[in-house]
């Protein structure tokens, strides 16, 4: 099986990387510059960062470390 692909420049081809804006600032609103800026679309289906909750009590940490030491000693 022989597969070939044709790669062509599309209508949105550009050699420069354009940084999209993520926030609308009061300065943009006051000057009206927001009308010409490209904004990054929101992804409402993205999951947030997992919450870092719950830690071991310091005495439980020491107990588990001591237990591990004694287990390694036999």
HTML snippet that shows the backbone in 3Dmol.js (N, CA, C, O; Angstrom):
<script src="https://3Dmol.org/build/3Dmol-min.js"></script>
<div id="view" style="width:600px;height:400px;position:relative"></div>
<script>
const pdb = `
ATOM      1  N   UNK A   1       0.842  -1.177   0.000  1.00  0.00           N
ATOM      2  CA  UNK A   1       0.000   0.000   0.000  1.00  0.00           C
ATOM      3  C   UNK A   1       0.885   1.237   0.000  1.00  0.00           C
ATOM      4  O   UNK A   1       1.794   1.365   0.820  1.00  0.00           O
ATOM      5  N   UNK A   2       0.617   2.121  -0.902  1.00  0.00           N
ATOM      6  CA  UNK A   2       1.366   3.368  -1.009  1.00  0.00           C
ATOM      7  C   UNK A   2       0.411   4.523  -0.738  1.00  0.00           C
ATOM      8  O   UNK A   2      -0.609   4.674  -1.411  1.00  0.00           O
ATOM      9  N   UNK A   3       0.756   5.332   0.255  1.00  0.00           N
ATOM     10  CA  UNK A   3      -0.063   6.493   0.583  1.00  0.00           C
ATOM     11  C   UNK A   3       0.738   7.747   0.337  1.00  0.00           C
ATOM     12  O   UNK A   3       1.932   7.800   0.630  1.00  0.00           O
ATOM     13  N   UNK A   4       0.094   8.739  -0.190  1.00  0.00           N
ATOM     14  CA  UNK A   4       0.762  10.027  -0.402  1.00  0.00           C
ATOM     15  C   UNK A   4      -0.161  11.147   0.066  1.00  0.00           C
ATOM     16  O   UNK A   4      -1.386  11.027   0.051  1.00  0.00           O
ATOM     17  N   UNK A   5       0.462  12.219   0.474  1.00  0.00           N
ATOM     18  CA  UNK A   5      -0.284  13.369   0.989  1.00  0.00           C
ATOM     19  C   UNK A   5       0.183  14.626   0.280  1.00  0.00           C
ATOM     20  O   UNK A   5       1.366  14.775  -0.027  1.00  0.00           O
ATOM     21  N   UNK A   6      -0.745  15.521   0.024  1.00  0.00           N
ATOM     22  CA  UNK A   6      -0.433  16.813  -0.554  1.00  0.00           C
ATOM     23  C   UNK A   6      -0.619  17.860   0.530  1.00  0.00           C
ATOM     24  O   UNK A   6      -1.693  17.983   1.119  1.00  0.00           O
ATOM     25  N   UNK A   7       0.425  18.600   0.779  1.00  0.00           N
ATOM     26  CA  UNK A   7       0.361  19.646   1.802  1.00  0.00           C
ATOM     27  C   UNK A   7       0.430  20.991   1.094  1.00  0.00           C
ATOM     28  O   UNK A   7       1.361  21.267   0.338  1.00  0.00           O
ATOM     29  N   UNK A   8      -0.569  21.818   1.355  1.00  0.00           N
ATOM     30  CA  UNK A   8      -0.627  23.142   0.728  1.00  0.00           C
ATOM     31  C   UNK A   8      -0.882  24.199   1.782  1.00  0.00           C
ATOM     32  O   UNK A   8      -1.382  23.901   2.867  1.00  0.00           O
ATOM     33  N   UNK A   9      -0.546  25.396   1.469  1.00  0.00           N
ATOM     34  CA  UNK A   9      -0.786  26.515   2.369  1.00  0.00           C
ATOM     35  C   UNK A   9      -2.272  26.851   2.349  1.00  0.00           C
ATOM     36  O   UNK A   9      -2.869  27.030   1.288  1.00  0.00           O
ATOM     37  N   UNK A  10      -2.859  26.933   3.549  1.00  0.00           N
ATOM     38  CA  UNK A  10      -4.268  27.257   3.645  1.00  0.00           C
ATOM     39  C   UNK A  10      -4.501  28.762   3.655  1.00  0.00           C
ATOM     40  O   UNK A  10      -3.566  29.551   3.516  1.00  0.00           O
ATOM     41  N   UNK A  11      -5.732  29.136   3.817  1.00  0.00           N
ATOM     42  CA  UNK A  11      -6.073  30.563   3.803  1.00  0.00           C
ATOM     43  C   UNK A  11      -5.566  31.283   5.043  1.00  0.00           C
ATOM     44  O   UNK A  11      -5.347  32.493   5.006  1.00  0.00           O
ATOM     45  N   UNK A  12      -5.375  30.556   6.142  1.00  0.00           N
ATOM     46  CA  UNK A  12      -4.905  31.172   7.383  1.00  0.00           C
ATOM     47  C   UNK A  12      -3.412  30.954   7.595  1.00  0.00           C
ATOM     48  O   UNK A  12      -2.936  31.086   8.722  1.00  0.00           O
ATOM     49  N   UNK A  13      -2.655  30.622   6.544  1.00  0.00           N
ATOM     50  CA  UNK A  13      -1.227  30.360   6.675  1.00  0.00           C
ATOM     51  C   UNK A  13      -0.483  31.640   7.006  1.00  0.00           C
ATOM     52  O   UNK A  13      -0.741  32.696   6.427  1.00  0.00           O
ATOM     53  N   UNK A  14       0.443  31.531   7.944  1.00  0.00           N
ATOM     54  CA  UNK A  14       1.269  32.668   8.323  1.00  0.00           C
ATOM     55  C   UNK A  14       2.580  32.143   8.878  1.00  0.00           C
ATOM     56  O   UNK A  14       2.604  31.108   9.544  1.00  0.00           O
ATOM     57  N   UNK A  15       3.666  32.847   8.610  1.00  0.00           N
ATOM     58  CA  UNK A  15       4.957  32.451   9.152  1.00  0.00           C
ATOM     59  C   UNK A  15       5.194  33.049  10.525  1.00  0.00           C
ATOM     60  O   UNK A  15       6.101  32.617  11.236  1.00  0.00           O
ATOM     61  N   UNK A  16       4.406  34.025  10.907  1.00  0.00           N
ATOM     62  CA  UNK A  16       4.543  34.656  12.223  1.00  0.00           C
ATOM     63  C   UNK A  16       3.526  34.057  13.186  1.00  0.00           C
ATOM     64  O   UNK A  16       2.389  33.766  12.812  1.00  0.00           O
ATOM     65  N   UNK A  17       3.954  33.879  14.428  1.00  0.00           N
ATOM     66  CA  UNK A  17       3.066  33.353  15.455  1.00  0.00           C
ATOM     67  C   UNK A  17       2.389  34.536  16.143  1.00  0.00           C
ATOM     68  O   UNK A  17       3.058  35.392  16.723  1.00  0.00           O
ATOM     69  N   UNK A  18       1.065  34.577  16.075  1.00  0.00           N
ATOM     70  CA  UNK A  18       0.301  35.666  16.672  1.00  0.00           C
ATOM     71  C   UNK A  18      -0.183  35.209  18.044  1.00  0.00           C
ATOM     72  O   UNK A  18      -0.861  34.188  18.163  1.00  0.00           O
ATOM     73  N   UNK A  19       0.167  35.968  19.071  1.00  0.00           N
ATOM     74  CA  UNK A  19      -0.252  35.632  20.432  1.00  0.00           C
ATOM     75  C   UNK A  19      -1.681  36.122  20.631  1.00  0.00           C
ATOM     76  O   UNK A  19      -1.966  37.309  20.475  1.00  0.00           O
ATOM     77  N   UNK A  20      -2.564  35.213  20.971  1.00  0.00           N
ATOM     78  CA  UNK A  20      -3.950  35.568  21.191  1.00  0.00           C
ATOM     79  C   UNK A  20      -4.126  36.084  22.612  1.00  0.00           C
ATOM     80  O   UNK A  20      -3.501  35.583  23.547  1.00  0.00           O
ATOM     81  N   UNK A  21      -4.966  37.072  22.763  1.00  0.00           N
ATOM     82  CA  UNK A  21      -5.238  37.644  24.075  1.00  0.00           C
ATOM     83  C   UNK A  21      -6.145  36.713  24.866  1.00  0.00           C
ATOM     84  O   UNK A  21      -7.022  36.059  24.302  1.00  0.00           O
ATOM     85  N   UNK A  22      -5.929  36.658  26.170  1.00  0.00           N
ATOM     86  CA  UNK A  22      -6.753  35.815  27.030  1.00  0.00           C
ATOM     87  C   UNK A  22      -7.588  36.627  27.999  1.00  0.00           C
ATOM     88  O   UNK A  22      -8.547  36.106  28.569  1.00  0.00           O
ATOM     89  N   UNK A  23      -7.246  37.892  28.197  1.00  0.00           N
ATOM     90  CA  UNK A  23      -7.979  38.724  29.150  1.00  0.00           C
ATOM     91  C   UNK A  23      -8.357  40.049  28.507  1.00  0.00           C
ATOM     92  O   UNK A  23      -7.614  40.600  27.694  1.00  0.00           O
ATOM     93  N   UNK A  24      -9.507  40.540  28.879  1.00  0.00           N
ATOM     94  CA  UNK A  24      -9.964  41.854  28.450  1.00  0.00           C
ATOM     95  C   UNK A  24      -9.712  42.824  29.596  1.00  0.00           C
ATOM     96  O   UNK A  24     -10.318  42.708  30.662  1.00  0.00           O
ATOM     97  N   UNK A  25      -8.818  43.776  29.375  1.00  0.00           N
ATOM     98  CA  UNK A  25      -8.428  44.708  30.431  1.00  0.00           C
ATOM     99  C   UNK A  25      -9.188  46.023  30.304  1.00  0.00           C
ATOM    100  O   UNK A  25      -9.697  46.342  29.230  1.00  0.00           O
ATOM    101  N   UNK A  26      -9.270  46.780  31.379  1.00  0.00           N
ATOM    102  CA  UNK A  26      -9.932  48.096  31.299  1.00  0.00           C
ATOM    103  C   UNK A  26      -9.254  49.039  30.304  1.00  0.00           C
ATOM    104  O   UNK A  26      -9.920  49.876  29.695  1.00  0.00           O
ATOM    105  N   UNK A  27      -7.936  48.910  30.135  1.00  0.00           N
ATOM    106  CA  UNK A  27      -7.235  49.765  29.168  1.00  0.00           C
ATOM    107  C   UNK A  27      -7.666  49.461  27.743  1.00  0.00           C
ATOM    108  O   UNK A  27      -7.792  50.365  26.917  1.00  0.00           O
ATOM    109  N   UNK A  28      -7.895  48.167  27.456  1.00  0.00           N
ATOM    110  CA  UNK A  28      -8.361  47.786  26.118  1.00  0.00           C
ATOM    111  C   UNK A  28      -9.735  48.372  25.846  1.00  0.00           C
ATOM    112  O   UNK A  28     -10.011  48.834  24.739  1.00  0.00           O
ATOM    113  N   UNK A  29     -10.596  48.352  26.854  1.00  0.00           N
ATOM    114  CA  UNK A  29     -11.947  48.888  26.687  1.00  0.00           C
ATOM    115  C   UNK A  29     -11.888  50.390  26.507  1.00  0.00           C
ATOM    116  O   UNK A  29     -12.597  50.939  25.664  1.00  0.00           O
ATOM    117  N   UNK A  30     -11.046  51.072  27.292  1.00  0.00           N
ATOM    118  CA  UNK A  30     -10.962  52.536  27.225  1.00  0.00           C
ATOM    119  C   UNK A  30     -10.413  53.005  25.884  1.00  0.00           C
ATOM    120  O   UNK A  30     -10.896  53.994  25.332  1.00  0.00           O
ATOM    121  N   UNK A  31      -9.415  52.312  25.356  1.00  0.00           N
ATOM    122  CA  UNK A  31      -8.815  52.738  24.088  1.00  0.00           C
ATOM    123  C   UNK A  31      -9.534  52.157  22.877  1.00  0.00           C
ATOM    124  O   UNK A  31      -9.374  52.667  21.768  1.00  0.00           O
ATOM    125  N   UNK A  32     -10.316  51.108  23.064  1.00  0.00           N
ATOM    126  CA  UNK A  32     -11.003  50.469  21.945  1.00  0.00           C
ATOM    127  C   UNK A  32     -10.113  49.532  21.152  1.00  0.00           C
ATOM    128  O   UNK A  32     -10.483  49.103  20.059  1.00  0.00           O
ATOM    129  N   UNK A  33      -8.933  49.207  21.691  1.00  0.00           N
ATOM    130  CA  UNK A  33      -8.003  48.332  20.966  1.00  0.00           C
ATOM    131  C   UNK A  33      -8.468  46.888  20.940  1.00  0.00           C
ATOM    132  O   UNK A  33      -7.941  46.096  20.158  1.00  0.00           O
ATOM    133  N   UNK A  34      -9.439  46.516  21.769  1.00  0.00           N
ATOM    134  CA  UNK A  34      -9.920  45.135  21.817  1.00  0.00           C
ATOM    135  C   UNK A  34     -10.598  44.723  20.518  1.00  0.00           C
ATOM    136  O   UNK A  34     -10.712  43.533  20.226  1.00  0.00           O
ATOM    137  N   UNK A  35     -11.046  45.692  19.745  1.00  0.00           N
ATOM    138  CA  UNK A  35     -11.753  45.365  18.496  1.00  0.00           C
ATOM    139  C   UNK A  35     -10.828  44.737  17.455  1.00  0.00           C
ATOM    140  O   UNK A  35     -11.283  43.936  16.638  1.00  0.00           O
ATOM    141  N   UNK A  36      -9.541  45.083  17.467  1.00  0.00           N
ATOM    142  CA  UNK A  36      -8.601  44.571  16.474  1.00  0.00           C
ATOM    143  C   UNK A  36      -7.790  43.385  16.981  1.00  0.00           C
ATOM    144  O   UNK A  36      -7.044  42.789  16.204  1.00  0.00           O
ATOM    145  N   UNK A  37      -7.907  43.021  18.254  1.00  0.00           N
ATOM    146  CA  UNK A  37      -7.093  41.953  18.818  1.00  0.00           C
ATOM    147  C   UNK A  37      -7.770  40.591  18.684  1.00  0.00           C
ATOM    148  O   UNK A  37      -8.985  40.482  18.851  1.00  0.00           O
ATOM    149  N   UNK A  38      -6.986  39.548  18.382  1.00  0.00           N
ATOM    150  CA  UNK A  38      -7.556  38.186  18.365  1.00  0.00           C
ATOM    151  C   UNK A  38      -7.621  37.643  19.796  1.00  0.00           C
ATOM    152  O   UNK A  38      -6.635  37.709  20.530  1.00  0.00           O
ATOM    153  N   UNK A  39      -8.759  37.117  20.185  1.00  0.00           N
ATOM    154  CA  UNK A  39      -8.931  36.562  21.518  1.00  0.00           C
ATOM    155  C   UNK A  39      -9.003  35.048  21.440  1.00  0.00           C
ATOM    156  O   UNK A  39      -9.568  34.483  20.504  1.00  0.00           O
ATOM    157  N   UNK A  40      -8.422  34.404  22.436  1.00  0.00           N
ATOM    158  CA  UNK A  40      -8.444  32.945  22.515  1.00  0.00           C
ATOM    159  C   UNK A  40      -9.843  32.503  22.933  1.00  0.00           C
ATOM    160  O   UNK A  40     -10.389  33.048  23.892  1.00  0.00           O
ATOM    161  N   UNK A  41     -10.440  31.528  22.239  1.00  0.00           N
ATOM    162  CA  UNK A  41     -11.785  31.081  22.611  1.00  0.00           C
ATOM    163  C   UNK A  41     -11.766  30.324  23.941  1.00  0.00           C
ATOM    164  O   UNK A  41     -10.789  29.654  24.274  1.00  0.00           O
ATOM    165  N   UNK A  42     -12.845  30.442  24.682  1.00  0.00           N
ATOM    166  CA  UNK A  42     -12.971  29.737  25.955  1.00  0.00           C
ATOM    167  C   UNK A  42     -13.326  28.277  25.713  1.00  0.00           C
ATOM    168  O   UNK A  42     -14.081  27.959  24.794  1.00  0.00           O
ATOM    169  N   UNK A  43     -12.783  27.399  26.532  1.00  0.00           N
ATOM    170  CA  UNK A  43     -13.102  25.978  26.481  1.00  0.00           C
ATOM    171  C   UNK A  43     -13.887  25.649  27.751  1.00  0.00           C
ATOM    172  O   UNK A  43     -13.301  25.382  28.800  1.00  0.00           O
ATOM    173  N   UNK A  44     -15.203  25.669  27.649  1.00  0.00           N
ATOM    174  CA  UNK A  44     -16.054  25.452  28.815  1.00  0.00           C
ATOM    175  C   UNK A  44     -16.142  23.979  29.214  1.00  0.00           C
ATOM    176  O   UNK A  44     -16.618  23.670  30.306  1.00  0.00           O
ATOM    177  N   UNK A  45     -15.696  23.073  28.358  1.00  0.00           N
ATOM    178  CA  UNK A  45     -15.757  21.655  28.699  1.00  0.00           C
ATOM    179  C   UNK A  45     -14.449  21.148  29.311  1.00  0.00           C
ATOM    180  O   UNK A  45     -14.345  19.970  29.652  1.00  0.00           O
ATOM    181  N   UNK A  46     -13.453  22.024  29.453  1.00  0.00           N
ATOM    182  CA  UNK A  46     -12.174  21.607  30.035  1.00  0.00           C
ATOM    183  C   UNK A  46     -12.321  21.416  31.538  1.00  0.00           C
ATOM    184  O   UNK A  46     -13.043  22.152  32.211  1.00  0.00           O
ATOM    185  N   UNK A  47     -11.626  20.421  32.042  1.00  0.00           N
ATOM    186  CA  UNK A  47     -11.624  20.180  33.478  1.00  0.00           C
ATOM    187  C   UNK A  47     -10.577  21.070  34.129  1.00  0.00           C
ATOM    188  O   UNK A  47      -9.542  21.366  33.530  1.00  0.00           O
ATOM    189  N   UNK A  48     -10.845  21.488  35.336  1.00  0.00           N
ATOM    190  CA  UNK A  48      -9.891  22.300  36.066  1.00  0.00           C
ATOM    191  C   UNK A  48      -8.785  21.448  36.663  1.00  0.00           C
ATOM    192  O   UNK A  48      -8.778  20.225  36.520  1.00  0.00           O
ATOM    193  N   UNK A  49      -7.849  22.111  37.333  1.00  0.00           N
ATOM    194  CA  UNK A  49      -6.778  21.393  37.996  1.00  0.00           C
ATOM    195  C   UNK A  49      -7.334  20.631  39.190  1.00  0.00           C
ATOM    196  O   UNK A  49      -8.222  21.130  39.881  1.00  0.00           O
ATOM    197  N   UNK A  50      -6.828  19.440  39.438  1.00  0.00           N
ATOM    198  CA  UNK A  50      -7.317  18.703  40.607  1.00  0.00           C
ATOM    199  C   UNK A  50      -6.907  19.425  41.891  1.00  0.00           C
ATOM    200  O   UNK A  50      -5.803  19.960  41.998  1.00  0.00           O
ATOM    201  N   UNK A  51      -7.809  19.425  42.846  1.00  0.00           N
ATOM    202  CA  UNK A  51      -7.535  20.098  44.103  1.00  0.00           C
ATOM    203  C   UNK A  51      -6.534  19.297  44.921  1.00  0.00           C
ATOM    204  O   UNK A  51      -6.632  18.076  45.043  1.00  0.00           O
ATOM    205  N   UNK A  52      -5.577  20.013  45.473  1.00  0.00           N
ATOM    206  CA  UNK A  52      -4.588  19.373  46.339  1.00  0.00           C
ATOM    207  C   UNK A  52      -5.096  19.482  47.772  1.00  0.00           C
ATOM    208  O   UNK A  52      -4.792  20.444  48.478  1.00  0.00           O
ATOM    209  N   UNK A  53      -5.861  18.502  48.187  1.00  0.00           N
ATOM    210  CA  UNK A  53      -6.429  18.564  49.526  1.00  0.00           C
ATOM    211  C   UNK A  53      -6.092  17.286  50.270  1.00  0.00           C
ATOM    212  O   UNK A  53      -5.922  16.222  49.674  1.00  0.00           O
ATOM    213  N   UNK A  54      -6.000  17.412  51.562  1.00  0.00           N
ATOM    214  CA  UNK A  54      -5.731  16.263  52.411  1.00  0.00           C
ATOM    215  C   UNK A  54      -4.253  15.966  52.530  1.00  0.00           C
ATOM    216  O   UNK A  54      -3.584  15.663  51.542  1.00  0.00           O
ATOM    217  N   UNK A  55      -3.758  16.053  53.729  1.00  0.00           N
ATOM    218  CA  UNK A  55      -2.363  15.736  54.014  1.00  0.00           C
ATOM    219  C   UNK A  55      -2.313  14.841  55.246  1.00  0.00           C
ATOM    220  O   UNK A  55      -3.215  14.862  56.083  1.00  0.00           O
ATOM    221  N   UNK A  56      -1.257  14.063  55.341  1.00  0.00           N
ATOM    222  CA  UNK A  56      -1.079  13.225  56.511  1.00  0.00           C
ATOM    223  C   UNK A  56      -0.665  14.084  57.707  1.00  0.00           C
ATOM    224  O   UNK A  56       0.044  15.079  57.555  1.00  0.00           O
ATOM    225  N   UNK A  57      -1.102  13.697  58.863  1.00  0.00           N
ATOM    226  CA  UNK A  57      -0.697  14.352  60.099  1.00  0.00           C
ATOM    227  C   UNK A  57       0.795  14.079  60.309  1.00  0.00           C
ATOM    228  O   UNK A  57       1.261  12.986  59.988  1.00  0.00           O
ATOM    229  N   UNK A  58       1.554  15.043  60.838  1.00  0.00           N
ATOM    230  CA  UNK A  58       2.994  14.829  61.012  1.00  0.00           C
ATOM    231  C   UNK A  58       3.335  13.573  61.824  1.00  0.00           C
ATOM    232  O   UNK A  58       4.318  12.894  61.526  1.00  0.00           O
ATOM    233  N   UNK A  59       2.533  13.261  62.845  1.00  0.00           N
ATOM    234  CA  UNK A  59       2.806  12.046  63.623  1.00  0.00           C
ATOM    235  C   UNK A  59       2.554  10.785  62.812  1.00  0.00           C
ATOM    236  O   UNK A  59       3.253   9.786  62.983  1.00  0.00           O
ATOM    237  N   UNK A  60       1.567  10.823  61.934  1.00  0.00           N
ATOM    238  CA  UNK A  60       1.327   9.673  61.065  1.00  0.00           C
ATOM    239  C   UNK A  60       2.461   9.489  60.068  1.00  0.00           C
ATOM    240  O   UNK A  60       2.813   8.360  59.726  1.00  0.00           O
ATOM    241  N   UNK A  61       3.042  10.607  59.597  1.00  0.00           N
ATOM    242  CA  UNK A  61       4.193  10.518  58.699  1.00  0.00           C
ATOM    243  C   UNK A  61       5.365   9.844  59.406  1.00  0.00           C
ATOM    244  O   UNK A  61       6.009   8.957  58.845  1.00  0.00           O
ATOM    245  N   UNK A  62       5.641  10.272  60.649  1.00  0.00           N
ATOM    246  CA  UNK A  62       6.746   9.686  61.412  1.00  0.00           C
ATOM    247  C   UNK A  62       6.488   8.213  61.656  1.00  0.00           C
ATOM    248  O   UNK A  62       7.396   7.390  61.545  1.00  0.00           O
ATOM    249  N   UNK A  63       5.242   7.879  61.992  1.00  0.00           N
ATOM    250  CA  UNK A  63       4.908   6.476  62.243  1.00  0.00           C
ATOM    251  C   UNK A  63       5.128   5.622  61.002  1.00  0.00           C
ATOM    252  O   UNK A  63       5.659   4.515  61.097  1.00  0.00           O
ATOM    253  N   UNK A  64       4.721   6.129  59.833  1.00  0.00           N
ATOM    254  CA  UNK A  64       4.899   5.351  58.605  1.00  0.00           C
ATOM    255  C   UNK A  64       6.382   5.247  58.237  1.00  0.00           C
ATOM    256  O   UNK A  64       6.815   4.222  57.711  1.00  0.00           O
ATOM    257  N   UNK A  65       7.164   6.299  58.508  1.00  0.00           N
ATOM    258  CA  UNK A  65       8.601   6.224  58.236  1.00  0.00           C
ATOM    259  C   UNK A  65       9.272   5.210  59.149  1.00  0.00           C
ATOM    260  O   UNK A  65      10.092   4.413  58.694  1.00  0.00           O
ATOM    261  N   UNK A  66       8.927   5.234  60.448  1.00  0.00           N
ATOM    262  CA  UNK A  66       9.494   4.261  61.377  1.00  0.00           C
ATOM    263  C   UNK A  66       9.087   2.839  61.002  1.00  0.00           C
ATOM    264  O   UNK A  66       9.899   1.916  61.071  1.00  0.00           O
ATOM    265  N   UNK A  67       7.851   2.671  60.612  1.00  0.00           N
ATOM    266  CA  UNK A  67       7.379   1.347  60.200  1.00  0.00           C
ATOM    267  C   UNK A  67       8.175   0.847  58.998  1.00  0.00           C
ATOM    268  O   UNK A  67       8.562  -0.320  58.936  1.00  0.00           O
ATOM    269  N   UNK A  68       8.416   1.756  58.036  1.00  0.00           N
ATOM    270  CA  UNK A  68       9.175   1.382  56.846  1.00  0.00           C
ATOM    271  C   UNK A  68      10.610   1.011  57.223  1.00  0.00           C
ATOM    272  O   UNK A  68      11.163   0.059  56.673  1.00  0.00           O
ATOM    273  N   UNK A  69      11.216   1.750  58.151  1.00  0.00           N
ATOM    274  CA  UNK A  69      12.576   1.450  58.595  1.00  0.00           C
ATOM    275  C   UNK A  69      12.625   0.061  59.232  1.00  0.00           C
ATOM    276  O   UNK A  69      13.508  -0.736  58.915  1.00  0.00           O
ATOM    277  N   UNK A  70      11.678  -0.232  60.129  1.00  0.00           N
ATOM    278  CA  UNK A  70      11.670  -1.528  60.801  1.00  0.00           C
ATOM    279  C   UNK A  70      11.380  -2.664  59.810  1.00  0.00           C
ATOM    280  O   UNK A  70      11.922  -3.760  59.959  1.00  0.00           O
ATOM    281  N   UNK A  71      10.549  -2.423  58.821  1.00  0.00           N
ATOM    282  CA  UNK A  71      10.285  -3.453  57.819  1.00  0.00           C
ATOM    283  C   UNK A  71      11.529  -3.745  57.008  1.00  0.00           C
ATOM    284  O   UNK A  71      11.788  -4.899  56.667  1.00  0.00           O
ATOM    285  N   UNK A  72      12.314  -2.704  56.689  1.00  0.00           N
ATOM    286  CA  UNK A  72      13.553  -2.917  55.932  1.00  0.00           C
ATOM    287  C   UNK A  72      14.595  -3.639  56.764  1.00  0.00           C
ATOM    288  O   UNK A  72      15.415  -4.386  56.229  1.00  0.00           O
ATOM    289  N   UNK A  73      14.567  -3.414  58.096  1.00  0.00           N
ATOM    290  CA  UNK A  73      15.522  -4.097  58.985  1.00  0.00           C
ATOM    291  C   UNK A  73      15.151  -5.555  59.175  1.00  0.00           C
ATOM    292  O   UNK A  73      16.006  -6.371  59.518  1.00  0.00           O
ATOM    293  N   UNK A  74      13.918  -5.886  58.962  1.00  0.00           N
ATOM    294  CA  UNK A  74      13.487  -7.271  59.104  1.00  0.00           C
ATOM    295  C   UNK A  74      12.798  -7.458  60.411  1.00  0.00           C
ATOM    296  O   UNK A  74      12.356  -8.564  60.723  1.00  0.00           O
TER     297      UNK A  74
END
`;
const viewer = $3Dmol.createViewer("view");
viewer.addModel(pdb, "pdb");
viewer.setStyle({}, {cartoon: {color: "spectrum"}});
viewer.zoomTo();
viewer.render();
</script>
